[in-house]
Amino acid sequence: MLTAFARAFKTPDLRKKLLFTLGIMVLFRLGAHIPVPGVDYRNVQTCMDQAKSGQGLFGLVNMFSGGALLQITIFALGIMPYITASIILQLLTVVIPRLEALKKEGQSGQTKITQYTRYLTVALAVLQGTGLVATARSGALFGNCTVGNQIVPNQSIFTTVVMVITMTAGTALIMWLGELITDRGIGNGMSILMFTSIAAGFPGALWAIKMQGKLLGGWLEFSLVILCGLAMVALVVFVEQAQRRIPVQYAKRMIGRRSYGGTSTYIPLKVNQAGVIPVIFASSLLYIPALLVQFTGSKADWAQWVQANLVKGDHPIYMVTYFLLIVFFAFFYVAISFNPEEVADNMKKYGGFIPGIRAGRPTAEYLSYVLNRITWPGSLYLGLIALVPTVALVTLNANQNFPFGGTSILIIVGVGLETVKQIESQLQQRNYEGFLR
């Protein structure tokens, strides 16, 4: 692999793409450390030291922003508004006929959907930025921090508007940087920036586990976490690469004196067809009850029950609810992202068929049956992987920013595999030895 990397950097155009991508990643990380105007940086650092990093309602968003959220920087919102906008547009495509028609138009329709995604991203950034500023002004961002209500000393309307505009502009800049990587760099830009945000928190989280450890100066806990991480990476690579290949045969057709078709191919159905989306959905949904309690300040019985059972990740009710939500959303997302009837109609239109299965409705029923069968192990795998940080909370007394959490490992391994495949394909185009043998 090192030889392949060396050959990749020896290729002028590929080296230019790799260096461009690395430059954007460095710029992205620099922006994650520039405070928003109107924020008292010293008080923020004081609260960061007092609070356990990654805990609370904003742990997931803070992870996707590379720790920029709790430091209230210009990139505080990170890539999360774009992810949310993309998911919403994808869900609306199934519901709104206009979006479904645009999706079927090909490149021109996809360009229009991308434009809608940008507009929705900016709108969500304004909404989330306003919520973050309001939370910071109230002192609720860091819980019981002694100087939490002094994070934003000047609470005038002008200062609030400037903070919201700055964070919204930061989100728009992140979106532009991601599109630059996609056009002129290597890999999917948004995925690369997400990878950068999550990987940036690994060294600090690993060192925190070592410092909090009690056995052999913390090195035993540190080693156990590293071994656990390697095992999880191996498991995720194995499952993410696993797929059920449905064979498809295309009938031979004669047009004039030439014959077309007669080829064999397959439909790849991944075991984890939904990716990391169910974990994000389940995490976001579980945040809503605790968020309502925090902002309403209610002391009712339901609020006390939520505080006792749905806030701490190591509570059995939280763990079971989280697991069941992931399984549900795995089936839900697969159902809306893969349409067996549409695939069957396209196959029938171009003369394709699955050996032993009649074209049309029987093919759609067969694809649906196979998809349901392989989604079960995929959803259970997602649920178990996502519970790893919770197990770490109990066994290693780690914080909720456990570096090898399910969401972070799924994203890092998935983006890494996809990026390596793209570099591999470009190396093979130039007749060089690639990464995979």
C-alpha positions as CSV (number, residue, x, y, z in Angstrom):
1,M,0.0,0.0,0.0
2,L,2.9,2.4,0.8
3,T,4.2,1.7,-2.7
4,A,0.9,2.5,-4.2
5,F,0.7,5.8,-2.2
6,A,4.2,6.6,-3.5
7,R,3.1,6.0,-7.1
8,A,0.0,8.0,-6.6
9,F,2.1,11.0,-5.5
10,K,4.4,10.5,-8.5
11,T,1.4,10.9,-10.9
12,P,1.2,14.7,-11.5
13,D,-2.6,15.1,-11.8
14,L,-3.4,12.6,-9.0
15,R,-0.8,14.2,-6.7
16,K,-2.5,17.6,-7.4
17,K,-5.8,16.2,-6.4
18,L,-4.5,14.6,-3.2
19,L,-2.7,17.7,-2.1
20,F,-5.7,19.8,-2.9
21,T,-7.9,17.6,-0.8
22,L,-5.4,17.7,2.1
23,G,-5.2,21.5,1.8
24,I,-9.0,21.8,2.1
25,M,-9.0,19.5,5.1
26,V,-6.4,21.6,6.9
27,L,-8.4,24.8,6.1
28,F,-11.5,23.1,7.5
29,R,-9.8,22.3,10.8
30,L,-8.4,25.8,11.1
31,G,-11.9,27.2,10.8
32,A,-13.0,24.9,13.7
33,H,-10.8,26.9,16.1
34,I,-11.8,30.5,15.2
35,P,-14.3,31.8,17.8
36,V,-17.5,33.5,16.7
37,P,-17.6,37.3,17.4
38,G,-19.3,38.1,20.7
39,V,-18.1,34.9,22.5
40,D,-15.9,35.1,25.6
41,Y,-13.3,32.5,24.6
42,R,-11.8,32.2,28.1
43,N,-15.1,31.4,29.7
44,V,-15.8,28.8,26.9
45,Q,-12.5,27.1,27.7
46,T,-13.3,27.2,31.5
47,C,-16.6,25.5,30.9
48,M,-15.0,23.0,28.5
49,D,-12.6,22.0,31.3
50,Q,-15.4,21.7,33.9
51,A,-17.7,19.7,31.6
52,K,-17.1,16.2,30.4
53,S,-16.5,16.5,26.7
54,G,-19.1,15.0,24.5
55,Q,-21.8,14.5,27.1
56,G,-25.2,16.1,27.1
57,L,-27.7,16.8,24.3
58,F,-25.1,18.1,21.8
59,G,-22.7,15.1,21.8
60,L,-23.6,13.9,18.3
61,V,-23.5,17.3,16.7
62,N,-20.3,18.1,18.5
63,M,-18.7,15.0,17.1
64,F,-19.8,15.8,13.5
65,S,-18.3,19.3,14.0
66,G,-15.0,18.0,15.2
67,G,-15.5,19.6,18.7
68,A,-16.3,23.0,17.1
69,L,-19.8,23.2,18.4
70,L,-19.0,23.4,22.2
71,Q,-16.2,25.9,21.4
72,I,-18.7,28.1,19.5
73,T,-16.5,28.7,16.5
74,I,-17.4,29.8,13.0
75,F,-17.7,26.2,11.9
76,A,-19.7,25.3,15.0
77,L,-22.6,23.8,13.1
78,G,-20.3,21.7,11.0
79,I,-21.6,19.5,8.3
80,M,-24.8,18.6,10.2
81,P,-27.2,21.0,8.5
82,Y,-26.2,19.6,5.1
83,I,-26.6,16.0,6.2
84,T,-30.1,16.9,7.6
85,A,-31.1,18.7,4.4
86,S,-29.9,15.8,2.3
87,I,-31.9,13.3,4.3
88,I,-35.0,15.4,4.3
89,L,-34.8,15.9,0.5
90,Q,-34.3,12.1,0.1
91,L,-37.4,11.4,2.2
92,L,-39.4,14.0,0.4
93,T,-38.5,12.5,-3.0
94,V,-40.8,9.6,-2.1
95,V,-43.6,11.8,-1.0
96,I,-43.6,14.7,-3.5
97,P,-44.2,13.7,-7.1
98,R,-42.3,16.8,-8.4
99,L,-39.1,15.7,-6.7
100,E,-39.5,12.2,-7.8
101,A,-39.8,13.4,-11.4
102,L,-36.7,15.4,-11.0
103,K,-34.8,12.4,-9.7
104,K,-35.8,10.5,-12.8
105,E,-34.6,13.2,-15.2
106,G,-30.9,12.3,-14.7
107,Q,-28.2,14.9,-14.3
108,S,-30.3,18.0,-14.9
109,G,-32.9,16.8,-12.3
110,Q,-30.1,15.9,-9.8
111,T,-28.6,19.4,-10.2
112,K,-32.0,20.9,-9.3
113,I,-32.3,18.7,-6.2
114,T,-28.8,19.7,-5.2
115,Q,-29.8,23.4,-5.5
116,Y,-32.8,22.7,-3.2
117,T,-30.5,21.0,-0.8
118,R,-28.3,24.1,-0.6
119,Y,-31.2,26.3,0.1
120,L,-32.5,24.0,2.8
121,T,-29.0,23.7,4.3
122,V,-28.8,27.5,4.8
123,A,-32.3,27.6,6.3
124,L,-31.5,24.8,8.7
125,A,-28.2,26.6,9.6
126,V,-30.1,29.7,10.5
127,L,-32.5,27.7,12.7
128,Q,-29.7,25.7,14.4
129,G,-27.5,28.7,14.8
130,T,-30.3,30.6,16.5
131,G,-30.9,27.7,18.8
132,L,-27.2,27.4,19.6
133,V,-26.8,31.1,20.4
134,A,-30.0,31.0,22.6
135,T,-28.7,28.0,24.5
136,A,-25.3,29.6,25.0
137,R,-26.8,32.9,26.2
138,S,-29.0,31.1,28.7
139,G,-26.0,29.2,30.1
140,A,-27.6,25.8,29.4
141,L,-24.9,24.8,26.8
142,F,-22.5,23.4,29.5
143,G,-25.0,22.5,32.2
144,N,-23.7,23.4,35.6
145,C,-20.7,25.5,34.5
146,T,-20.0,28.3,37.0
147,V,-19.5,30.9,34.2
148,G,-22.0,29.3,31.7
149,N,-24.2,32.4,31.6
150,Q,-21.1,34.6,30.8
151,I,-20.2,32.9,27.5
152,V,-22.0,35.7,25.6
153,P,-21.4,38.8,27.7
154,N,-23.1,41.2,25.3
155,Q,-26.7,39.8,24.7
156,S,-27.9,42.6,22.4
157,I,-29.9,41.8,19.3
158,F,-27.1,43.0,17.1
159,T,-24.6,40.6,18.6
160,T,-27.0,37.7,18.4
161,V,-27.7,38.4,14.7
162,V,-24.0,38.7,13.9
163,M,-23.3,35.4,15.7
164,V,-26.1,33.6,13.7
165,I,-25.0,35.1,10.4
166,T,-21.4,34.1,11.1
167,M,-22.2,30.5,11.9
168,T,-24.6,30.3,8.8
169,A,-21.8,31.7,6.6
170,G,-19.5,29.1,8.1
171,T,-21.9,26.3,7.2
172,A,-22.2,27.7,3.6
173,L,-18.4,27.8,3.4
174,I,-18.2,24.2,4.5
175,M,-20.7,23.2,1.9
176,W,-18.6,25.0,-0.8
177,L,-15.4,23.4,0.4
178,G,-17.0,20.0,0.2
179,E,-18.2,20.6,-3.4
180,L,-14.7,21.8,-4.3
181,I,-13.2,18.5,-3.1
182,T,-15.8,16.5,-5.1
183,D,-15.0,18.5,-8.3
184,R,-11.3,18.9,-8.0
185,G,-10.1,16.5,-5.3
186,I,-10.4,12.8,-4.4
187,G,-13.6,11.3,-3.0
188,N,-16.9,12.7,-2.0
189,G,-16.3,16.2,-0.5
190,M,-19.0,16.1,2.3
191,S,-17.9,12.6,3.3
192,I,-14.2,13.7,3.5
193,L,-15.1,16.7,5.7
194,M,-17.2,14.4,7.9
195,F,-14.3,12.0,8.1
196,T,-12.0,14.9,9.1
197,S,-14.3,16.1,11.8
198,I,-14.7,12.7,13.5
199,A,-11.0,11.7,13.1
200,A,-9.9,15.0,14.7
201,G,-11.4,14.0,18.0
202,F,-9.7,10.6,18.2
203,P,-6.3,11.6,19.7
204,G,-7.8,13.7,22.5
205,A,-10.4,11.1,23.3
206,L,-7.8,8.3,23.4
207,W,-5.5,10.3,25.6
208,A,-8.4,11.2,28.0
209,I,-9.0,7.5,28.4
210,K,-5.4,6.9,29.3
211,M,-5.4,9.8,31.8
212,Q,-8.6,8.5,33.4
213,G,-7.4,5.0,33.6
214,K,-6.2,3.4,36.9
215,L,-4.5,0.2,35.8
216,L,-0.8,0.5,35.0
217,G,-1.1,4.2,34.8
218,G,-4.0,4.0,32.3
219,W,-2.0,2.1,29.7
220,L,-4.1,-1.1,30.2
221,E,-7.4,0.7,29.5
222,F,-5.7,2.5,26.6
223,S,-4.6,-0.8,25.1
224,L,-8.0,-2.4,25.6
225,V,-9.6,0.5,23.7
226,I,-7.1,0.2,20.8
227,L,-7.8,-3.6,20.6
228,C,-11.5,-3.0,20.7
229,G,-11.2,-0.3,18.0
230,L,-9.2,-2.7,15.7
231,A,-11.8,-5.5,16.2
232,M,-14.6,-3.1,15.4
233,V,-12.9,-1.8,12.3
234,A,-12.4,-5.4,11.1
235,L,-16.0,-6.2,11.7
236,V,-17.3,-3.0,10.0
237,V,-15.1,-3.6,7.0
238,F,-16.3,-7.2,6.7
239,V,-20.0,-6.3,7.0
240,E,-19.8,-3.1,4.8
241,Q,-18.2,-5.2,2.0
242,A,-20.8,-8.0,2.4
243,Q,-23.5,-8.1,-0.3
244,R,-26.0,-10.4,-1.9
245,R,-25.6,-10.5,-5.6
246,I,-28.8,-11.2,-7.5
247,P,-27.9,-12.6,-11.0
248,V,-29.6,-10.8,-13.9
249,Q,-29.6,-12.1,-17.5
250,Y,-30.4,-9.9,-20.4
251,A,-32.0,-11.5,-23.5
252,K,-30.3,-11.2,-26.9
253,R,-32.0,-8.8,-29.3
254,M,-31.5,-8.5,-33.0
255,I,-31.6,-4.9,-34.5
256,G,-30.9,-5.1,-38.2
257,R,-27.8,-7.4,-38.6
258,R,-26.5,-6.7,-35.1
259,S,-27.3,-8.4,-31.9
260,Y,-27.6,-6.6,-28.6
261,G,-27.8,-7.9,-25.1
262,G,-27.2,-11.5,-24.0
263,T,-25.0,-10.3,-21.2
264,S,-25.0,-11.4,-17.5
265,T,-24.7,-9.1,-14.6
266,Y,-26.0,-8.8,-11.0
267,I,-27.8,-6.5,-8.6
268,P,-25.6,-5.9,-5.5
269,L,-27.7,-5.8,-2.3
270,K,-25.6,-4.8,0.6
271,V,-26.2,-6.3,4.0
272,N,-26.0,-2.8,5.5
273,Q,-28.1,-1.1,2.8
274,A,-29.0,1.8,5.0
275,G,-25.5,2.8,6.0
276,V,-25.2,5.1,9.1
277,I,-28.5,6.9,8.5
278,P,-30.6,4.7,11.0
279,V,-28.1,5.5,13.8
280,I,-28.3,9.3,13.1
281,F,-32.1,9.1,13.0
282,A,-32.3,7.1,16.3
283,S,-29.9,9.4,18.1
284,S,-31.7,12.5,16.9
285,L,-35.1,11.2,18.0
286,L,-33.8,10.2,21.4
287,Y,-32.5,13.8,21.9
288,I,-36.0,15.3,21.5
289,P,-37.5,14.3,24.9
290,A,-34.4,15.5,26.9
291,L,-34.3,18.7,24.8
292,L,-37.9,19.5,25.7
293,V,-37.3,19.0,29.3
294,Q,-34.2,21.2,29.2
295,F,-35.9,24.1,27.4
296,T,-39.2,23.9,29.3
297,G,-37.7,23.4,32.7
298,S,-40.6,21.2,33.7
299,K,-40.6,19.4,37.0
300,A,-43.6,17.1,36.1
301,D,-43.5,13.4,36.5
302,W,-42.9,12.8,32.8
303,A,-40.0,15.2,32.9
304,Q,-38.4,13.4,35.8
305,W,-39.0,10.1,34.1
306,V,-37.2,11.4,31.0
307,Q,-34.3,12.7,33.0
308,A,-34.0,9.4,34.8
309,N,-34.3,7.0,31.9
310,L,-33.7,8.8,28.5
311,V,-30.7,11.0,29.2
312,K,-28.0,8.7,30.5
313,G,-26.7,6.3,27.9
314,D,-26.0,3.5,30.3
315,H,-29.6,3.1,31.4
316,P,-31.3,-0.1,30.3
317,I,-34.4,1.6,29.0
318,Y,-32.3,4.0,26.9
319,M,-30.2,1.1,25.5
320,V,-33.2,-0.9,24.5
321,T,-35.1,2.1,23.0
322,Y,-32.0,3.1,21.1
323,F,-31.5,-0.4,19.7
324,L,-35.1,-0.8,18.7
325,L,-35.2,2.6,17.0
326,I,-32.1,1.7,15.0
327,V,-33.7,-1.6,13.8
328,F,-36.9,0.2,12.9
329,F,-35.1,3.0,11.0
330,A,-32.9,0.5,9.1
331,F,-36.0,-1.1,7.6
332,F,-37.7,2.2,7.1
333,Y,-34.8,3.8,5.2
334,V,-34.2,0.7,3.1
335,A,-37.9,0.7,2.2
336,I,-37.8,4.3,0.9
337,S,-34.4,4.2,-0.7
338,F,-34.8,0.9,-2.7
339,N,-37.9,0.3,-4.7
340,P,-38.2,-3.3,-5.9
341,E,-41.1,-2.6,-8.3
342,E,-39.1,0.2,-10.0
343,V,-36.1,-2.1,-10.4
344,A,-38.3,-4.9,-11.7
345,D,-39.9,-2.6,-14.3
346,N,-36.5,-1.3,-15.5
347,M,-35.3,-4.8,-15.9
348,K,-38.4,-5.8,-17.8
349,K,-38.1,-2.7,-20.0
350,Y,-34.6,-3.7,-21.1
351,G,-35.2,-7.4,-21.5
352,G,-33.6,-8.4,-18.2
353,F,-34.7,-11.2,-15.9
354,I,-33.6,-13.2,-12.9
355,P,-33.0,-16.8,-13.8
356,G,-35.9,-18.9,-12.5
357,I,-38.0,-15.8,-11.7
358,R,-40.7,-14.4,-14.0
359,A,-40.3,-10.8,-15.1
360,G,-42.6,-8.2,-13.6
361,R,-44.4,-8.6,-10.3
362,P,-42.8,-11.9,-9.3
363,T,-39.3,-10.3,-9.7
364,A,-40.4,-7.4,-7.5
365,E,-41.7,-9.8,-4.8
366,Y,-38.5,-11.8,-5.0
367,L,-36.3,-8.7,-4.6
368,S,-38.4,-7.5,-1.7
369,Y,-38.1,-10.9,0.0
370,V,-34.3,-11.0,-0.4
371,L,-34.0,-7.4,0.8
372,N,-36.0,-8.1,4.0
373,R,-34.0,-11.2,4.7
374,I,-30.6,-9.4,4.5
375,T,-31.8,-6.2,6.3
376,W,-32.4,-8.2,9.5
377,P,-28.7,-9.0,10.1
378,G,-27.7,-5.5,8.8
379,S,-30.1,-3.8,11.3
380,L,-29.0,-6.0,14.2
381,Y,-25.4,-5.3,13.4
382,L,-26.0,-1.5,13.3
383,G,-27.7,-1.7,16.7
384,L,-24.9,-3.7,18.3
385,I,-22.2,-1.4,16.9
386,A,-24.0,1.7,18.1
387,L,-24.2,0.3,21.7
388,V,-20.4,0.0,21.9
389,P,-20.0,3.5,23.5
390,T,-22.6,2.5,26.1
391,V,-20.7,-0.6,27.0
392,A,-17.6,1.5,27.3
393,L,-19.3,3.8,29.7
394,V,-20.0,0.9,32.0
395,T,-16.8,-1.1,31.7
396,L,-14.1,1.6,31.2
397,N,-15.8,4.5,32.8
398,A,-15.2,6.4,29.6
399,N,-17.2,9.5,28.5
400,Q,-19.7,9.6,25.8
401,N,-17.1,10.8,23.4
402,F,-15.7,7.3,23.3
403,P,-13.5,7.4,20.2
404,F,-14.5,4.0,18.7
405,G,-18.3,4.6,18.8
406,G,-20.6,3.0,16.3
407,T,-21.4,6.1,14.3
408,S,-17.8,7.3,14.1
409,I,-16.4,3.9,13.1
410,L,-19.1,3.4,10.5
411,I,-18.4,6.8,8.9
412,I,-14.6,6.6,9.0
413,V,-14.4,3.1,7.6
414,G,-17.1,3.7,5.0
415,V,-15.4,6.9,3.8
416,G,-12.0,5.4,3.9
417,L,-13.0,2.4,1.8
418,E,-14.8,4.6,-0.8
419,T,-11.8,7.0,-1.1
420,V,-9.3,4.1,-1.4
421,K,-11.4,2.6,-4.2
422,Q,-11.4,5.9,-6.1
423,I,-7.7,6.2,-5.8
424,E,-7.4,2.5,-6.8
425,S,-9.5,3.1,-9.9
426,Q,-7.4,6.1,-11.0
427,L,-4.2,4.1,-10.5
428,Q,-5.6,1.3,-12.6
429,Q,-6.5,3.7,-15.4
430,R,-2.8,4.5,-15.6
431,N,-1.7,0.9,-15.4
432,Y,-0.2,1.2,-12.0
433,E,-0.4,-1.3,-9.2
434,G,-3.2,-0.3,-6.9
435,F,-4.0,-0.8,-3.2
436,L,-6.0,-3.9,-3.6
437,R,-4.5,-7.2,-4.8
